[in-house]
Amino acid sequence: MSNPAEPKTDTIAETDNYLAWKADEPDGETTYHLELNNVTMHFFTEEWVEFLELARALVKEADRR
């Protein structure tokens, strides 16, 4: 049986070495997490949106080179 105090987690994307996942917290907040080898980065929704903007800009720049 699940504990209502535990967040509900879902994997967003995953490779052999990296993992992106989100957690729907009991307080209603959604948090996002990137596991990059031995580093884990945690984001609130607003931070995640800004990070995605950065990632998209990086992809655009890489495509131009």
PyMOL CGO cylinders between C-alpha atoms (Angstrom):
from pymol import cmd
from pymol.cgo import CYLINDER

trace = [
    CYLINDER, 0.00, 0.00, 0.00, 1.37, 3.46, -0.83, 0.3, 1, 1, 1, 1, 1, 1,
    CYLINDER, 1.37, 3.46, -0.83, 2.07, 6.07, 1.79, 0.3, 1, 1, 1, 1, 1, 1,
    CYLINDER, 2.07, 6.07, 1.79, 0.23, 9.36, 1.00, 0.3, 1, 1, 1, 1, 1, 1,
    CYLINDER, 0.23, 9.36, 1.00, 3.19, 11.29, 2.47, 0.3, 1, 1, 1, 1, 1, 1,
    CYLINDER, 3.19, 11.29, 2.47, 5.47, 9.87, -0.23, 0.3, 1, 1, 1, 1, 1, 1,
    CYLINDER, 5.47, 9.87, -0.23, 5.76, 11.70, -3.57, 0.3, 1, 1, 1, 1, 1, 1,
    CYLINDER, 5.76, 11.70, -3.57, 4.52, 10.04, -6.76, 0.3, 1, 1, 1, 1, 1, 1,
    CYLINDER, 4.52, 10.04, -6.76, 7.50, 9.77, -9.12, 0.3, 1, 1, 1, 1, 1, 1,
    CYLINDER, 7.50, 9.77, -9.12, 7.68, 9.36, -12.89, 0.3, 1, 1, 1, 1, 1, 1,
    CYLINDER, 7.68, 9.36, -12.89, 10.66, 8.96, -15.19, 0.3, 1, 1, 1, 1, 1, 1,
    CYLINDER, 10.66, 8.96, -15.19, 10.76, 11.66, -17.88, 0.3, 1, 1, 1, 1, 1, 1,
    CYLINDER, 10.76, 11.66, -17.88, 13.76, 10.38, -19.88, 0.3, 1, 1, 1, 1, 1, 1,
    CYLINDER, 13.76, 10.38, -19.88, 16.70, 8.10, -19.35, 0.3, 1, 1, 1, 1, 1, 1,
    CYLINDER, 16.70, 8.10, -19.35, 19.94, 6.99, -21.00, 0.3, 1, 1, 1, 1, 1, 1,
    CYLINDER, 19.94, 6.99, -21.00, 22.62, 4.57, -19.85, 0.3, 1, 1, 1, 1, 1, 1,
    CYLINDER, 22.62, 4.57, -19.85, 24.20, 7.28, -17.68, 0.3, 1, 1, 1, 1, 1, 1,
    CYLINDER, 24.20, 7.28, -17.68, 21.57, 9.96, -17.09, 0.3, 1, 1, 1, 1, 1, 1,
    CYLINDER, 21.57, 9.96, -17.09, 18.06, 10.14, -15.68, 0.3, 1, 1, 1, 1, 1, 1,
    CYLINDER, 18.06, 10.14, -15.68, 15.42, 12.88, -15.57, 0.3, 1, 1, 1, 1, 1, 1,
    CYLINDER, 15.42, 12.88, -15.57, 12.43, 12.32, -13.32, 0.3, 1, 1, 1, 1, 1, 1,
    CYLINDER, 12.43, 12.32, -13.32, 9.69, 14.28, -11.60, 0.3, 1, 1, 1, 1, 1, 1,
    CYLINDER, 9.69, 14.28, -11.60, 8.00, 13.97, -8.25, 0.3, 1, 1, 1, 1, 1, 1,
    CYLINDER, 8.00, 13.97, -8.25, 4.48, 15.11, -7.42, 0.3, 1, 1, 1, 1, 1, 1,
    CYLINDER, 4.48, 15.11, -7.42, 4.97, 16.08, -3.80, 0.3, 1, 1, 1, 1, 1, 1,
    CYLINDER, 4.97, 16.08, -3.80, 2.26, 15.62, -1.13, 0.3, 1, 1, 1, 1, 1, 1,
    CYLINDER, 2.26, 15.62, -1.13, 2.00, 19.42, -0.74, 0.3, 1, 1, 1, 1, 1, 1,
    CYLINDER, 2.00, 19.42, -0.74, 0.97, 19.78, -4.40, 0.3, 1, 1, 1, 1, 1, 1,
    CYLINDER, 0.97, 19.78, -4.40, 4.35, 21.02, -5.68, 0.3, 1, 1, 1, 1, 1, 1,
    CYLINDER, 4.35, 21.02, -5.68, 6.02, 19.21, -8.56, 0.3, 1, 1, 1, 1, 1, 1,
    CYLINDER, 6.02, 19.21, -8.56, 9.80, 18.92, -8.43, 0.3, 1, 1, 1, 1, 1, 1,
    CYLINDER, 9.80, 18.92, -8.43, 12.13, 17.83, -11.22, 0.3, 1, 1, 1, 1, 1, 1,
    CYLINDER, 12.13, 17.83, -11.22, 15.41, 15.97, -10.86, 0.3, 1, 1, 1, 1, 1, 1,
    CYLINDER, 15.41, 15.97, -10.86, 18.39, 15.30, -13.12, 0.3, 1, 1, 1, 1, 1, 1,
    CYLINDER, 18.39, 15.30, -13.12, 20.78, 12.53, -12.19, 0.3, 1, 1, 1, 1, 1, 1,
    CYLINDER, 20.78, 12.53, -12.19, 24.04, 13.02, -14.07, 0.3, 1, 1, 1, 1, 1, 1,
    CYLINDER, 24.04, 13.02, -14.07, 26.43, 10.28, -13.00, 0.3, 1, 1, 1, 1, 1, 1,
    CYLINDER, 26.43, 10.28, -13.00, 27.17, 11.10, -9.34, 0.3, 1, 1, 1, 1, 1, 1,
    CYLINDER, 27.17, 11.10, -9.34, 25.49, 14.55, -9.36, 0.3, 1, 1, 1, 1, 1, 1,
    CYLINDER, 25.49, 14.55, -9.36, 21.77, 15.10, -8.81, 0.3, 1, 1, 1, 1, 1, 1,
    CYLINDER, 21.77, 15.10, -8.81, 20.19, 18.48, -9.56, 0.3, 1, 1, 1, 1, 1, 1,
    CYLINDER, 20.19, 18.48, -9.56, 16.81, 19.38, -8.08, 0.3, 1, 1, 1, 1, 1, 1,
    CYLINDER, 16.81, 19.38, -8.08, 14.45, 21.97, -9.62, 0.3, 1, 1, 1, 1, 1, 1,
    CYLINDER, 14.45, 21.97, -9.62, 11.15, 23.55, -8.69, 0.3, 1, 1, 1, 1, 1, 1,
    CYLINDER, 11.15, 23.55, -8.69, 8.79, 24.00, -11.65, 0.3, 1, 1, 1, 1, 1, 1,
    CYLINDER, 8.79, 24.00, -11.65, 9.87, 27.58, -12.44, 0.3, 1, 1, 1, 1, 1, 1,
    CYLINDER, 9.87, 27.58, -12.44, 13.53, 26.56, -12.37, 0.3, 1, 1, 1, 1, 1, 1,
    CYLINDER, 13.53, 26.56, -12.37, 12.82, 23.52, -14.55, 0.3, 1, 1, 1, 1, 1, 1,
    CYLINDER, 12.82, 23.52, -14.55, 11.12, 25.70, -17.18, 0.3, 1, 1, 1, 1, 1, 1,
    CYLINDER, 11.12, 25.70, -17.18, 14.14, 28.01, -17.25, 0.3, 1, 1, 1, 1, 1, 1,
    CYLINDER, 14.14, 28.01, -17.25, 16.53, 25.03, -17.47, 0.3, 1, 1, 1, 1, 1, 1,
    CYLINDER, 16.53, 25.03, -17.47, 14.58, 23.68, -20.46, 0.3, 1, 1, 1, 1, 1, 1,
    CYLINDER, 14.58, 23.68, -20.46, 14.88, 27.08, -22.15, 0.3, 1, 1, 1, 1, 1, 1,
    CYLINDER, 14.88, 27.08, -22.15, 18.65, 26.88, -21.62, 0.3, 1, 1, 1, 1, 1, 1,
    CYLINDER, 18.65, 26.88, -21.62, 18.80, 23.32, -22.97, 0.3, 1, 1, 1, 1, 1, 1,
    CYLINDER, 18.80, 23.32, -22.97, 16.83, 24.32, -26.08, 0.3, 1, 1, 1, 1, 1, 1,
    CYLINDER, 16.83, 24.32, -26.08, 19.20, 27.25, -26.68, 0.3, 1, 1, 1, 1, 1, 1,
    CYLINDER, 19.20, 27.25, -26.68, 22.18, 24.90, -26.34, 0.3, 1, 1, 1, 1, 1, 1,
    CYLINDER, 22.18, 24.90, -26.34, 20.70, 22.53, -28.93, 0.3, 1, 1, 1, 1, 1, 1,
    CYLINDER, 20.70, 22.53, -28.93, 20.04, 25.42, -31.35, 0.3, 1, 1, 1, 1, 1, 1,
    CYLINDER, 20.04, 25.42, -31.35, 23.59, 26.68, -30.94, 0.3, 1, 1, 1, 1, 1, 1,
    CYLINDER, 23.59, 26.68, -30.94, 25.04, 23.19, -31.43, 0.3, 1, 1, 1, 1, 1, 1,
    CYLINDER, 25.04, 23.19, -31.43, 22.96, 22.72, -34.59, 0.3, 1, 1, 1, 1, 1, 1,
    CYLINDER, 22.96, 22.72, -34.59, 24.40, 25.95, -36.04, 0.3, 1, 1, 1, 1, 1, 1,
    CYLINDER, 24.40, 25.95, -36.04, 27.98, 24.71, -35.68, 0.3, 1, 1, 1, 1, 1, 1,
]
cmd.load_cgo(trace, "trace")
